[in-house]
Amino acid sequence: MTPEEVAALALTLPEATEEEPYGPSRPVYRVGGSIFAMLAPATKTHPDQVTVKCEADLALHLIEQHAAVRPWYQGRRWHWLTVRLDDDTVPAEELGDILHHAWECVVAGLPPATRERLRNLGREQQRRP
């Protein structure tokens, strides 16, 4: 998946926004004001990559399953994972699921009324053809 495809997919999630607080070509994706994904362009030392929020157990599973996934930061409950976009070790459909999971992680921490509204929007979006 290309960075452009990742960006387009992130922006399909309910009320997701894109900003560049860390400078041009370093977009972050937020929901409810909190970051769920960050894109980083390729440099001399690393390929294009996306960093996403993830629950700890799933993070450990993904790190074991895919050479392109590595830990970025560990918190008590949440981990941040970096996924290299230079190879096909993480299939596009699974990367889409990972992005949706990252969005869900942020939504889970929002106030109850906002959380329920966003989850309802997400369910409606999944039902559409």
N, C-alpha and C positions, 0 to 999 in steps of 0.2 A: 504494500500500500504506500502510496506517495504521501508526502506531507500535505499536499493539496487535498487529497482524498480524506486524510485524517481530519483536516480542518473542516471540510464540508460535512463529514459525518458528525463531528462534535457539534456543529451548529444546527443539526437537525434535532438535537435533543431539546425538550421543552425549556424555553426561556434561557437557553445557553447564549452567552455573549462572548465576543472576542475582544481582547485588549492587547496592547503591547507595552506594558509597564517597564519591561526590562530592555527596551530598545527595539528598533526596527528589525523585522524578520525573526522575532522571538515572541510569537503570540501565546497568550494564555487563554484558557477557556474557563468561564465561571458560570455558576448557577447560584442564585441567591447571594451574590457578592463574594462567594468563595471559589477558589480555583479547584478544578477537577482534572485538568490536563494542561500540559505545557509542551509546545513544539520547540525543538532546537535544530537549526539548520546544520548541515554537514560542515565540518572543519577539517583541518589537516590531521587531527587526532581521532575524530569520530564521525560516523555517518549521520545522516538525518535520524532524528530520534524523537520519541514522544515520551513524556514522563506523566504518569497517572497515579491517582490516589487508589488505594486498594486495601481491602480487609486483610489482616495478617495471615490467616490460614490460606486464603486464595493466593496471596502473594508468594508464599512459600511453595505452593503447588506450581504456580506458573514459572518460578525460577528453576524448579527441578525439571519441568517439561520442555522448556525452550531455551536454547543457547542465546537467543537474541534478547532475553529478558534478564535484567540484573537489578538488584536492590539499589535504590537511590537514597532513601532515608527511612529509618525505622522509628516509629513512635510506639506508644503502648498499645493502641488499638489499630492504628492505621499504618500502613507502609506506603511508600512511594516507590514505584517501579519505573525503570527506564526501558523502553522497548526500541531496539534498533530497527530502522525501516529499510535497511540495505539488503536484506535477504528475505526468503520466504519461510523462515522457521516458525513464524506466527502467521497462520492463514488470515486473510482479510476478514472473514466472518468472525473468527475468534477475537481479532483485534477490535472489531466493532462491539463485541460483547464486553471486552475489557473497558472500552470507553464508556459504555452504558453503565457498567458496574461502578466506574469512577464517579459518574454523574450521580448515581444512586447513593454512593458513600457520602457525598456532600449533602444531598437532599435529606438524608437520614438525620443530619445534625441541625436542620432548620427548624424554626418554630412549628408546632403541630399543624396549624391551619395552612401555612405555606407548604409544608411537607405534603399534606394530603392533596392540596390543589395540584401540585406538580406531579405527584404520582398518578392522579386521575388523568392529567394531560398526557402523561407517558403511556398509560393504558389505552387511551383513546387513539393515540398515534400508532400503537402497535396493532390495533384492530383495523386500521385503514389499509386498503389494498395497495 
